[in-house]
Amino acid sequence: ETGVTQTPRHLVMGMTNKKSLKCEQHLGHNAMYWYKQSAKKPLELMFVYSLEERVENNSVPSRFSPECPNSSHLFLHLHTLQPEDSALYLCASSQDLGSTTDTQYFGPGTRLTVL
Amino acid sequence: EDQVTQSPEALRLQEGESSSLNCSYTVSGLRGLFWYRQDPGKGPEFLFTLYSAGEEKEKERLKATLTKKESFLHITAPKPEDSATYLCAVLGGKLQFGAGTQVVVTP
């Protein structure tokens, strides 16, 4: 098992709902990431945090709102999603950001279905 | 723009039938190439990091190699438990993933 946990593992929501995804890392890392994984497509980087500060936002719609209250926790707040947002949402962490030896470790993901 | 292409998209092997997966890349200033394994419904699991052409890493039946334009993941005498999707990722300015190769090993 990895040191990155995600809850919930599965989520079904309507387009008008508001929900949050939670990620926690137990590895003492300083950088955390949100990815979206759709079938047959490469992982899409959504957000990057380093030492609790957002350092990257890859043109993600505002209906996705990240929050990083400390270096161990990362949230993704969801509201008024669209059916095309249905995907596997993965959280990852790494020791630091930008190091050439850095490796990202992933959580198990949250399978999100938007009806 | 950095690009990562994995081939084939899918691979079906008999148990014991060795094969190779390919990861071709174009990147400005390669800082690392990563291989991950992903099982259905789970997050990617780290396998290897390669940093320079000519480098090789091994783990059980898996061996990863790197040239200046591509990386190979060789699976020697695979077993059914090697069935998974194998992802390649390249670190240049940022980490970029390929779409993966889905491997199925039948008894």
Interface residues (C-beta under 8 A of the other chain):
Chain A: T2 V4 Q6 K40 K41 P42 L43 L45 E56 L90 A92 T100 T101 D102 T103 Q104 Y105 F106 G107 P108 G109 R111
Chain B: V4 E9 R31 G32 F34 Y36 G41 K42 G43 P44 E45 F46 T49 Y51 L87 A89 L91 K94 L95 Q96 F97 G98 A99 G100
